[in-house]
Amino acid sequence: MAEHNILGICGALRSGSTNRALLAEAMRHYGPAHYVEADLRLPLYDGDLEAESGIPATVQTLADQIRAADAVLISTPEYNSALPGVLKNALDWVSRVPGGSPWAGKPVAIMSAAAGRAGGARSQFSLRLCLAPFRPRLLQGPEMLLAASGSAFDAAGHLKDPQSEKALTALLDALRAEVALLAK
């Protein structure tokens, strides 16, 4: 079986983000894969900037990474009951890249790690709404919502709670199956 190309997108910029830790843990569970994590340090979308300078190279890189991936795995925190602005900004920029949507037909799995009890459920809901126009093959479940994420990982970066690990494994199994389905 060939290794899958997985693009990870972390909705938080902080290097110590629990969403970045969740992506790392996900890839440990996914198995052999070529993994790249996207860089969302993009300029704020500005139509004047686009008109003057075109699509920034960092945005084109992100669009190319999405297009080249067999699947995209997004891990997002919840900021003020929704997805973070940095993630929405990335979606807005990528929608402007010529050549059609790199998201179209792409298997995408969403997970979230958040400090609150709901584990980022509202951020996932808002992210699903924002992704809908791009027509990815968005997995509807199983849901991976990691609550109290600040204390959810052990010193090695592994999930402490067996239920969380079970939910993560189920999501990754579904993503792997979706990639395999498209490879047929």
mmCIF file of the C-alpha atoms, coordinates in Angstrom:
data_MODEL
# 
_entry.id   MODEL 
# 
loop_
_atom_site.group_PDB 
_atom_site.id 
_atom_site.type_symbol 
_atom_site.label_atom_id 
_atom_site.label_alt_id 
_atom_site.label_comp_id 
_atom_site.label_asym_id 
_atom_site.label_entity_id 
_atom_site.label_seq_id 
_atom_site.pdbx_PDB_ins_code 
_atom_site.Cartn_x 
_atom_site.Cartn_y 
_atom_site.Cartn_z 
_atom_site.occupancy 
_atom_site.B_iso_or_equiv 
_atom_site.pdbx_formal_charge 
_atom_site.auth_seq_id 
_atom_site.auth_comp_id 
_atom_site.auth_asym_id 
_atom_site.auth_atom_id 
_atom_site.pdbx_PDB_model_num 
ATOM 1   C CA . MET A 1 1   ? 0.000   0.000  0.000   1.00 0.00 ? 1   MET A CA 1 
ATOM 2   C CA . ALA A 1 2   ? 1.413   3.401  -0.996  1.00 0.00 ? 2   ALA A CA 1 
ATOM 3   C CA . GLU A 1 3   ? 1.787   6.027  1.665   1.00 0.00 ? 3   GLU A CA 1 
ATOM 4   C CA . HIS A 1 4   ? -0.878  8.704  1.622   1.00 0.00 ? 4   HIS A CA 1 
ATOM 5   C CA . ASN A 1 5   ? 0.020   12.379 1.308   1.00 0.00 ? 5   ASN A CA 1 
ATOM 6   C CA . ILE A 1 6   ? -1.620  14.132 4.254   1.00 0.00 ? 6   ILE A CA 1 
ATOM 7   C CA . LEU A 1 7   ? -1.737  17.879 4.722   1.00 0.00 ? 7   LEU A CA 1 
ATOM 8   C CA . GLY A 1 8   ? -2.243  19.004 8.289   1.00 0.00 ? 8   GLY A CA 1 
ATOM 9   C CA . ILE A 1 9   ? -3.756  22.404 8.965   1.00 0.00 ? 9   ILE A CA 1 
ATOM 10  C CA . CYS A 1 10  ? -3.595  23.796 12.474  1.00 0.00 ? 10  CYS A CA 1 
ATOM 11  C CA . GLY A 1 11  ? -6.021  26.615 13.198  1.00 0.00 ? 11  GLY A CA 1 
ATOM 12  C CA . ALA A 1 12  ? -3.686  28.009 15.866  1.00 0.00 ? 12  ALA A CA 1 
ATOM 13  C CA . LEU A 1 13  ? -0.387  29.730 15.146  1.00 0.00 ? 13  LEU A CA 1 
ATOM 14  C CA . ARG A 1 14  ? 1.179   29.046 18.560  1.00 0.00 ? 14  ARG A CA 1 
ATOM 15  C CA . SER A 1 15  ? 3.912   26.398 18.334  1.00 0.00 ? 15  SER A CA 1 
ATOM 16  C CA . GLY A 1 16  ? 2.767   24.843 21.638  1.00 0.00 ? 16  GLY A CA 1 
ATOM 17  C CA . SER A 1 17  ? -0.888  24.679 20.616  1.00 0.00 ? 17  SER A CA 1 
ATOM 18  C CA . THR A 1 18  ? -2.817  21.625 21.735  1.00 0.00 ? 18  THR A CA 1 
ATOM 19  C CA . ASN A 1 19  ? -4.240  21.489 18.216  1.00 0.00 ? 19  ASN A CA 1 
ATOM 20  C CA . ARG A 1 20  ? -0.708  21.087 16.879  1.00 0.00 ? 20  ARG A CA 1 
ATOM 21  C CA . ALA A 1 21  ? -0.202  18.328 19.465  1.00 0.00 ? 21  ALA A CA 1 
ATOM 22  C CA . LEU A 1 22  ? -3.458  16.717 18.325  1.00 0.00 ? 22  LEU A CA 1 
ATOM 23  C CA . LEU A 1 23  ? -2.242  16.744 14.701  1.00 0.00 ? 23  LEU A CA 1 
ATOM 24  C CA . ALA A 1 24  ? 1.004   15.061 15.778  1.00 0.00 ? 24  ALA A CA 1 
ATOM 25  C CA . GLU A 1 25  ? -0.914  12.454 17.753  1.00 0.00 ? 25  GLU A CA 1 
ATOM 26  C CA . ALA A 1 26  ? -3.235  11.905 14.793  1.00 0.00 ? 26  ALA A CA 1 
ATOM 27  C CA . MET A 1 27  ? -0.335  11.230 12.472  1.00 0.00 ? 27  MET A CA 1 
ATOM 28  C CA . ARG A 1 28  ? 1.159   8.806  14.974  1.00 0.00 ? 28  ARG A CA 1 
ATOM 29  C CA . HIS A 1 29  ? -2.126  6.870  14.858  1.00 0.00 ? 29  HIS A CA 1 
ATOM 30  C CA . TYR A 1 30  ? -2.667  7.240  11.108  1.00 0.00 ? 30  TYR A CA 1 
ATOM 31  C CA . GLY A 1 31  ? 0.301   5.082  10.237  1.00 0.00 ? 31  GLY A CA 1 
ATOM 32  C CA . PRO A 1 32  ? 2.765   5.446  7.393   1.00 0.00 ? 32  PRO A CA 1 
ATOM 33  C CA . ALA A 1 33  ? 2.095   8.655  5.495   1.00 0.00 ? 33  ALA A CA 1 
ATOM 34  C CA . HIS A 1 34  ? 3.914   11.577 4.000   1.00 0.00 ? 34  HIS A CA 1 
ATOM 35  C CA . TYR A 1 35  ? 2.863   14.445 6.260   1.00 0.00 ? 35  TYR A CA 1 
ATOM 36  C CA . VAL A 1 36  ? 3.237   18.179 5.720   1.00 0.00 ? 36  VAL A CA 1 
ATOM 37  C CA . GLU A 1 37  ? 1.854   20.852 8.013   1.00 0.00 ? 37  GLU A CA 1 
ATOM 38  C CA . ALA A 1 38  ? 0.590   24.011 6.346   1.00 0.00 ? 38  ALA A CA 1 
ATOM 39  C CA . ASP A 1 39  ? 1.868   27.442 7.301   1.00 0.00 ? 39  ASP A CA 1 
ATOM 40  C CA . LEU A 1 40  ? -1.050  29.812 7.950   1.00 0.00 ? 40  LEU A CA 1 
ATOM 41  C CA . ARG A 1 41  ? 1.111   32.875 8.591   1.00 0.00 ? 41  ARG A CA 1 
ATOM 42  C CA . LEU A 1 42  ? -0.489  34.637 5.646   1.00 0.00 ? 42  LEU A CA 1 
ATOM 43  C CA . PRO A 1 43  ? -1.234  38.322 5.122   1.00 0.00 ? 43  PRO A CA 1 
ATOM 44  C CA . LEU A 1 44  ? -4.797  39.347 5.912   1.00 0.00 ? 44  LEU A CA 1 
ATOM 45  C CA . TYR A 1 45  ? -6.940  39.011 2.824   1.00 0.00 ? 45  TYR A CA 1 
ATOM 46  C CA . ASP A 1 46  ? -7.142  42.385 1.098   1.00 0.00 ? 46  ASP A CA 1 
ATOM 47  C CA . GLY A 1 47  ? -8.579  42.843 -2.382  1.00 0.00 ? 47  GLY A CA 1 
ATOM 48  C CA . ASP A 1 48  ? -6.309  45.854 -2.946  1.00 0.00 ? 48  ASP A CA 1 
ATOM 49  C CA . LEU A 1 49  ? -3.227  43.759 -2.128  1.00 0.00 ? 49  LEU A CA 1 
ATOM 50  C CA . GLU A 1 50  ? -4.435  41.053 -4.493  1.00 0.00 ? 50  GLU A CA 1 
ATOM 51  C CA . ALA A 1 51  ? -5.075  43.603 -7.270  1.00 0.00 ? 51  ALA A CA 1 
ATOM 52  C CA . GLU A 1 52  ? -1.633  45.196 -6.798  1.00 0.00 ? 52  GLU A CA 1 
ATOM 53  C CA . SER A 1 53  ? 0.527   42.121 -6.245  1.00 0.00 ? 53  SER A CA 1 
ATOM 54  C CA . GLY A 1 54  ? -1.547  39.077 -7.147  1.00 0.00 ? 54  GLY A CA 1 
ATOM 55  C CA . ILE A 1 55  ? -1.746  35.959 -5.011  1.00 0.00 ? 55  ILE A CA 1 
ATOM 56  C CA . PRO A 1 56  ? 1.025   35.914 -2.368  1.00 0.00 ? 56  PRO A CA 1 
ATOM 57  C CA . ALA A 1 57  ? 3.535   33.073 -2.762  1.00 0.00 ? 57  ALA A CA 1 
ATOM 58  C CA . THR A 1 58  ? 2.617   31.715 0.684   1.00 0.00 ? 58  THR A CA 1 
ATOM 59  C CA . VAL A 1 59  ? -1.033  31.449 -0.353  1.00 0.00 ? 59  VAL A CA 1 
ATOM 60  C CA . GLN A 1 60  ? -0.126  29.733 -3.623  1.00 0.00 ? 60  GLN A CA 1 
ATOM 61  C CA . THR A 1 61  ? 2.005   27.269 -1.642  1.00 0.00 ? 61  THR A CA 1 
ATOM 62  C CA . LEU A 1 62  ? -0.947  26.469 0.607   1.00 0.00 ? 62  LEU A CA 1 
ATOM 63  C CA . ALA A 1 63  ? -3.277  25.963 -2.377  1.00 0.00 ? 63  ALA A CA 1 
ATOM 64  C CA . ASP A 1 64  ? -0.687  23.728 -4.049  1.00 0.00 ? 64  ASP A CA 1 
ATOM 65  C CA . GLN A 1 65  ? -0.325  21.682 -0.850  1.00 0.00 ? 65  GLN A CA 1 
ATOM 66  C CA . ILE A 1 66  ? -4.098  21.198 -0.643  1.00 0.00 ? 66  ILE A CA 1 
ATOM 67  C CA . ARG A 1 67  ? -4.249  20.180 -4.297  1.00 0.00 ? 67  ARG A CA 1 
ATOM 68  C CA . ALA A 1 68  ? -1.347  17.692 -3.922  1.00 0.00 ? 68  ALA A CA 1 
ATOM 69  C CA . ALA A 1 69  ? -2.643  16.061 -0.743  1.00 0.00 ? 69  ALA A CA 1 
ATOM 70  C CA . ASP A 1 70  ? -4.584  12.822 -0.753  1.00 0.00 ? 70  ASP A CA 1 
ATOM 71  C CA . ALA A 1 71  ? -6.439  14.186 2.270   1.00 0.00 ? 71  ALA A CA 1 
ATOM 72  C CA . VAL A 1 72  ? -6.478  17.192 4.584   1.00 0.00 ? 72  VAL A CA 1 
ATOM 73  C CA . LEU A 1 73  ? -6.677  16.943 8.356   1.00 0.00 ? 73  LEU A CA 1 
ATOM 74  C CA . ILE A 1 74  ? -7.704  20.164 10.107  1.00 0.00 ? 74  ILE A CA 1 
ATOM 75  C CA . SER A 1 75  ? -7.362  20.677 13.842  1.00 0.00 ? 75  SER A CA 1 
ATOM 76  C CA . THR A 1 76  ? -8.873  23.881 15.140  1.00 0.00 ? 76  THR A CA 1 
ATOM 77  C CA . PRO A 1 77  ? -9.302  25.634 18.450  1.00 0.00 ? 77  PRO A CA 1 
ATOM 78  C CA . GLU A 1 78  ? -12.450 27.561 19.257  1.00 0.00 ? 78  GLU A CA 1 
ATOM 79  C CA . TYR A 1 79  ? -12.082 31.326 19.512  1.00 0.00 ? 79  TYR A CA 1 
ATOM 80  C CA . ASN A 1 80  ? -15.144 33.206 20.739  1.00 0.00 ? 80  ASN A CA 1 
ATOM 81  C CA . SER A 1 81  ? -17.550 30.414 19.727  1.00 0.00 ? 81  SER A CA 1 
ATOM 82  C CA . ALA A 1 82  ? -16.215 30.003 16.193  1.00 0.00 ? 82  ALA A CA 1 
ATOM 83  C CA . LEU A 1 83  ? -13.220 29.066 14.087  1.00 0.00 ? 83  LEU A CA 1 
ATOM 84  C CA . PRO A 1 84  ? -10.135 31.256 14.495  1.00 0.00 ? 84  PRO A CA 1 
ATOM 85  C CA . GLY A 1 85  ? -9.615  34.197 12.165  1.00 0.00 ? 85  GLY A CA 1 
ATOM 86  C CA . VAL A 1 86  ? -6.316  32.798 10.890  1.00 0.00 ? 86  VAL A CA 1 
ATOM 87  C CA . LEU A 1 87  ? -8.109  29.730 9.552   1.00 0.00 ? 87  LEU A CA 1 
ATOM 88  C CA . LYS A 1 88  ? -10.923 31.763 7.968   1.00 0.00 ? 88  LYS A CA 1 
ATOM 89  C CA . ASN A 1 89  ? -8.319  34.062 6.406   1.00 0.00 ? 89  ASN A CA 1 
ATOM 90  C CA . ALA A 1 90  ? -6.555  31.056 4.853   1.00 0.00 ? 90  ALA A CA 1 
ATOM 91  C CA . LEU A 1 91  ? -9.849  29.799 3.409   1.00 0.00 ? 91  LEU A CA 1 
ATOM 92  C CA . ASP A 1 92  ? -10.598 33.251 1.980   1.00 0.00 ? 92  ASP A CA 1 
ATOM 93  C CA . TRP A 1 93  ? -7.187  33.534 0.332   1.00 0.00 ? 93  TRP A CA 1 
ATOM 94  C CA . VAL A 1 94  ? -7.216  30.016 -1.133  1.00 0.00 ? 94  VAL A CA 1 
ATOM 95  C CA . SER A 1 95  ? -10.635 30.716 -2.652  1.00 0.00 ? 95  SER A CA 1 
ATOM 96  C CA . ARG A 1 96  ? -8.959  33.420 -4.772  1.00 0.00 ? 96  ARG A CA 1 
ATOM 97  C CA . VAL A 1 97  ? -6.265  31.188 -6.324  1.00 0.00 ? 97  VAL A CA 1 
ATOM 98  C CA . PRO A 1 98  ? -6.808  30.601 -10.052 1.00 0.00 ? 98  PRO A CA 1 
ATOM 99  C CA . GLY A 1 99  ? -7.368  27.117 -11.425 1.00 0.00 ? 99  GLY A CA 1 
ATOM 100 C CA . GLY A 1 100 ? -10.456 26.057 -9.502  1.00 0.00 ? 100 GLY A CA 1 
ATOM 101 C CA . SER A 1 101 ? -10.873 25.052 -5.916  1.00 0.00 ? 101 SER A CA 1 
ATOM 102 C CA . PRO A 1 102 ? -8.117  22.764 -4.629  1.00 0.00 ? 102 PRO A CA 1 
ATOM 103 C CA . TRP A 1 103 ? -10.657 21.592 -2.034  1.00 0.00 ? 103 TRP A CA 1 
ATOM 104 C CA . ALA A 1 104 ? -13.134 20.154 -4.568  1.00 0.00 ? 104 ALA A CA 1 
ATOM 105 C CA . GLY A 1 105 ? -13.567 16.435 -3.962  1.00 0.00 ? 105 GLY A CA 1 
ATOM 106 C CA . LYS A 1 106 ? -10.717 16.382 -1.416  1.00 0.00 ? 106 LYS A CA 1 
ATOM 107 C CA . PRO A 1 107 ? -11.228 14.172 1.663   1.00 0.00 ? 107 PRO A CA 1 
ATOM 108 C CA . VAL A 1 108 ? -11.179 16.462 4.703   1.00 0.00 ? 108 VAL A CA 1 
ATOM 109 C CA . ALA A 1 109 ? -11.432 15.489 8.361   1.00 0.00 ? 109 ALA A CA 1 
ATOM 110 C CA . ILE A 1 110 ? -11.959 18.020 11.127  1.00 0.00 ? 110 ILE A CA 1 
ATOM 111 C CA . MET A 1 111 ? -11.006 17.716 14.763  1.00 0.00 ? 111 MET A CA 1 
ATOM 112 C CA . SER A 1 112 ? -10.641 20.217 17.551  1.00 0.00 ? 112 SER A CA 1 
ATOM 113 C CA . ALA A 1 113 ? -8.900  20.727 20.851  1.00 0.00 ? 113 ALA A CA 1 
ATOM 114 C CA . ALA A 1 114 ? -10.179 23.428 23.163  1.00 0.00 ? 114 ALA A CA 1 
ATOM 115 C CA . ALA A 1 115 ? -10.036 24.439 26.795  1.00 0.00 ? 115 ALA A CA 1 
ATOM 116 C CA . GLY A 1 116 ? -13.806 24.318 27.226  1.00 0.00 ? 116 GLY A CA 1 
ATOM 117 C CA . ARG A 1 117 ? -16.096 21.390 27.988  1.00 0.00 ? 117 ARG A CA 1 
ATOM 118 C CA . ALA A 1 118 ? -17.479 21.177 24.451  1.00 0.00 ? 118 ALA A CA 1 
ATOM 119 C CA . GLY A 1 119 ? -14.022 20.567 22.979  1.00 0.00 ? 119 GLY A CA 1 
ATOM 120 C CA . GLY A 1 120 ? -14.459 22.997 20.096  1.00 0.00 ? 120 GLY A CA 1 
ATOM 121 C CA . ALA A 1 121 ? -17.844 21.838 18.818  1.00 0.00 ? 121 ALA A CA 1 
ATOM 122 C CA . ARG A 1 122 ? -18.839 25.358 17.739  1.00 0.00 ? 122 ARG A CA 1 
ATOM 123 C CA . SER A 1 123 ? -15.551 25.891 15.907  1.00 0.00 ? 123 SER A CA 1 
ATOM 124 C CA . GLN A 1 124 ? -16.157 22.672 13.975  1.00 0.00 ? 124 GLN A CA 1 
ATOM 125 C CA . PHE A 1 125 ? -19.690 23.776 13.119  1.00 0.00 ? 125 PHE A CA 1 
ATOM 126 C CA . SER A 1 126 ? -18.502 27.147 11.823  1.00 0.00 ? 126 SER A CA 1 
ATOM 127 C CA . LEU A 1 127 ? -15.628 25.548 9.909   1.00 0.00 ? 127 LEU A CA 1 
ATOM 128 C CA . ARG A 1 128 ? -18.036 23.164 8.187   1.00 0.00 ? 128 ARG A CA 1 
ATOM 129 C CA . LEU A 1 129 ? -20.121 26.158 7.076   1.00 0.00 ? 129 LEU A CA 1 
ATOM 130 C CA . CYS A 1 130 ? -17.029 27.905 5.727   1.00 0.00 ? 130 CYS A CA 1 
ATOM 131 C CA . LEU A 1 131 ? -15.826 24.824 3.835   1.00 0.00 ? 131 LEU A CA 1 
ATOM 132 C CA . ALA A 1 132 ? -19.214 24.031 2.240   1.00 0.00 ? 132 ALA A CA 1 
ATOM 133 C CA . PRO A 1 133 ? -18.827 26.319 -0.816  1.00 0.00 ? 133 PRO A CA 1 
ATOM 134 C CA . PHE A 1 134 ? -15.553 24.582 -1.737  1.00 0.00 ? 134 PHE A CA 1 
ATOM 135 C CA . ARG A 1 135 ? -17.251 21.150 -2.019  1.00 0.00 ? 135 ARG A CA 1 
ATOM 136 C CA . PRO A 1 136 ? -14.678 18.929 -0.304  1.00 0.00 ? 136 PRO A CA 1 
ATOM 137 C CA . ARG A 1 137 ? -15.494 15.350 0.707   1.00 0.00 ? 137 ARG A CA 1 
ATOM 138 C CA . LEU A 1 138 ? -15.978 16.515 4.278   1.00 0.00 ? 138 LEU A CA 1 
ATOM 139 C CA . LEU A 1 139 ? -16.271 13.661 6.759   1.00 0.00 ? 139 LEU A CA 1 
ATOM 140 C CA . GLN A 1 140 ? -19.380 14.152 8.873   1.00 0.00 ? 140 GLN A CA 1 
ATOM 141 C CA . GLY A 1 141 ? -18.080 11.926 11.618  1.00 0.00 ? 141 GLY A CA 1 
ATOM 142 C CA . PRO A 1 142 ? -17.049 10.439 13.836  1.00 0.00 ? 142 PRO A CA 1 
ATOM 143 C CA . GLU A 1 143 ? -16.433 13.628 15.750  1.00 0.00 ? 143 GLU A CA 1 
ATOM 144 C CA . MET A 1 144 ? -13.159 14.249 17.541  1.00 0.00 ? 144 MET A CA 1 
ATOM 145 C CA . LEU A 1 145 ? -13.740 16.939 20.165  1.00 0.00 ? 145 LEU A CA 1 
ATOM 146 C CA . LEU A 1 146 ? -10.965 17.203 22.732  1.00 0.00 ? 146 LEU A CA 1 
ATOM 147 C CA . ALA A 1 147 ? -12.156 19.087 25.823  1.00 0.00 ? 147 ALA A CA 1 
ATOM 148 C CA . ALA A 1 148 ? -9.853  20.470 28.535  1.00 0.00 ? 148 ALA A CA 1 
ATOM 149 C CA . SER A 1 149 ? -7.057  20.107 26.019  1.00 0.00 ? 149 SER A CA 1 
ATOM 150 C CA . GLY A 1 150 ? -4.432  21.723 28.225  1.00 0.00 ? 150 GLY A CA 1 
ATOM 151 C CA . SER A 1 151 ? -4.321  18.600 30.379  1.00 0.00 ? 151 SER A CA 1 
ATOM 152 C CA . ALA A 1 152 ? -5.220  16.003 27.733  1.00 0.00 ? 152 ALA A CA 1 
ATOM 153 C CA . PHE A 1 153 ? -1.692  14.977 26.730  1.00 0.00 ? 153 PHE A CA 1 
ATOM 154 C CA . ASP A 1 154 ? 1.012   13.166 28.671  1.00 0.00 ? 154 ASP A CA 1 
ATOM 155 C CA . ALA A 1 155 ? 4.677   14.208 28.701  1.00 0.00 ? 155 ALA A CA 1 
ATOM 156 C CA . ALA A 1 156 ? 5.319   12.242 25.479  1.00 0.00 ? 156 ALA A CA 1 
ATOM 157 C CA . GLY A 1 157 ? 2.487   14.111 23.693  1.00 0.00 ? 157 GLY A CA 1 
ATOM 158 C CA . HIS A 1 158 ? 0.094   11.157 23.685  1.00 0.00 ? 158 HIS A CA 1 
ATOM 159 C CA . LEU A 1 159 ? -3.552  11.411 24.618  1.00 0.00 ? 159 LEU A CA 1 
ATOM 160 C CA . LYS A 1 160 ? -4.178  10.368 28.222  1.00 0.00 ? 160 LYS A CA 1 
ATOM 161 C CA . ASP A 1 161 ? -7.856  9.479  27.904  1.00 0.00 ? 161 ASP A CA 1 
ATOM 162 C CA . PRO A 1 162 ? -8.687  6.155  26.178  1.00 0.00 ? 162 PRO A CA 1 
ATOM 163 C CA . GLN A 1 163 ? -12.048 7.544  24.976  1.00 0.00 ? 163 GLN A CA 1 
ATOM 164 C CA . SER A 1 164 ? -10.303 10.441 23.234  1.00 0.00 ? 164 SER A CA 1 
ATOM 165 C CA . GLU A 1 165 ? -7.821  8.044  21.673  1.00 0.00 ? 165 GLU A CA 1 
ATOM 166 C CA . LYS A 1 166 ? -10.716 5.851  20.504  1.00 0.00 ? 166 LYS A CA 1 
ATOM 167 C CA . ALA A 1 167 ? -12.496 8.844  18.933  1.00 0.00 ? 167 ALA A CA 1 
ATOM 168 C CA . LEU A 1 168 ? -9.298  9.954  17.186  1.00 0.00 ? 168 LEU A CA 1 
ATOM 169 C CA . THR A 1 169 ? -8.652  6.450  15.844  1.00 0.00 ? 169 THR A CA 1 
ATOM 170 C CA . ALA A 1 170 ? -12.221 6.203  14.536  1.00 0.00 ? 170 ALA A CA 1 
ATOM 171 C CA . LEU A 1 171 ? -11.901 9.536  12.706  1.00 0.00 ? 171 LEU A CA 1 
ATOM 172 C CA . LEU A 1 172 ? -8.591  8.508  11.167  1.00 0.00 ? 172 LEU A CA 1 
ATOM 173 C CA . ASP A 1 173 ? -9.996  5.129  10.123  1.00 0.00 ? 173 ASP A CA 1 
ATOM 174 C CA . ALA A 1 174 ? -12.793 6.970  8.329   1.00 0.00 ? 174 ALA A CA 1 
ATOM 175 C CA . LEU A 1 175 ? -10.334 9.335  6.634   1.00 0.00 ? 175 LEU A CA 1 
ATOM 176 C CA . ARG A 1 176 ? -8.091  6.455  5.550   1.00 0.00 ? 176 ARG A CA 1 
ATOM 177 C CA . ALA A 1 177 ? -11.146 4.638  4.124   1.00 0.00 ? 177 ALA A CA 1 
ATOM 178 C CA . GLU A 1 178 ? -12.195 7.753  2.211   1.00 0.00 ? 178 GLU A CA 1 
ATOM 179 C CA . VAL A 1 179 ? -8.721  8.091  0.669   1.00 0.00 ? 179 VAL A CA 1 
ATOM 180 C CA . ALA A 1 180 ? -8.744  4.392  -0.266  1.00 0.00 ? 180 ALA A CA 1 
ATOM 181 C CA . LEU A 1 181 ? -12.195 4.750  -1.834  1.00 0.00 ? 181 LEU A CA 1 
ATOM 182 C CA . LEU A 1 182 ? -10.978 7.550  -4.090  1.00 0.00 ? 182 LEU A CA 1 
ATOM 183 C CA . ALA A 1 183 ? -7.856  5.598  -5.059  1.00 0.00 ? 183 ALA A CA 1 
ATOM 184 C CA . LYS A 1 184 ? -9.955  2.806  -6.609  1.00 0.00 ? 184 LYS A CA 1 
# 
